[in-house]
Every structure is written in C-alpha cells, then in structure tokens.
C-alpha cells in the first residue's frame, strides 16, 4: 500500500470516528429540556387508579413483531406507588409486571419490578419523564436482561405516550411505543 493510500485510509477512519461521536453526542436528550412544557406531568397523580394502554414492539428493521394491551391499576400512598400491569399480547400470551416506585423529590424517582434487575431511575420535568431500567425479558430464543431507555410524554390530562428503546450491551434490539388512557 502506498503512502497516499494509507493517508486516505486514515482520513476515512478518522471521519467515521468523528461522525460516530457526533451522532452519539446528539442522541441524548436531557429531561430538563422539557421543563417548560405543559401539561405538567404530575407522575403520582396521573398514575393513580385505572389506566389502559395499547402498544407495539418493533424490531430493529421497523417491523411490528408484537401488539399488546395493558390494563394497569396504580395506587400511591405518600411517596410510594404500586402498579400492577396486566399485559395481553396479540398471540394470546399474558404477563403481569408489579412495580414499586418511590418519589425521591420533585424530579426524581426510583423503581423496582418483579422482573427487574436492580433498581430503575426516573427523572420528570415539565410534561415528560425519562426512565432507565433493566428487565428480565422473555423472547423466543430465551430470557435476557434487556436495558430499557424509556420516555413518557403527557399529551393532555388523560393521555400519555410512551416510547422505549431496548438494548443489550449498547446494541439496539427494537422499540416499544405505548399510548395510555386514564379512565
């Protein structure tokens, strides 16, 4: 390989690295970005009583692989909330997830579910909440600990839109979109 070809190779590699760093740095939105957005997401007030959600899971290629309904019952006692999510999937399978969440202050929450690995952390500002947690997730090929990067956005006093990116070792596996309606 000639000197000129080596230089061009290194320049291409450098451009790929710089472009990757730019994309990675641009992909992270801070929860405080939504501080002045309304309606205000009063997490412990919205998630109280009965809610119904409808959602999809899309694989990396964008194909919808699962559809589901969630019937949720939520109850707060002081700074501790308990939630029971009853999932019904389009293939007829059912799943129950039980959460216990704790309000730390006006903007921060922690949470643990019956199938979570460790404790999740959430931050709410304005009309949005950002969660990060790990769930033991059953798939057709086994059970895996998947990382959820989860956003919740209030649309109005009865509607919440959620979007999560699922990953393993930083590799994106797919996305979940859910719309909740408060009864």
Secondary structure, 3 states (H helix, E strand, C coil): CCHHHHHHHHHHHHHHHHHHHHHHHHCCCCHHHHCCCCCCCCHHHHCCEEEEEEEEEEECCCCEEEEEEEEEEEEEECCEEEEEEEEEECCCCEEEEEEEEEECCCCEEEEEECCECCCEEEEEECCEEEEEEEEEEEECCEEEEEEEEEEEEEEECCEEEEEEEEEECCEEEEEEEEEEEEC
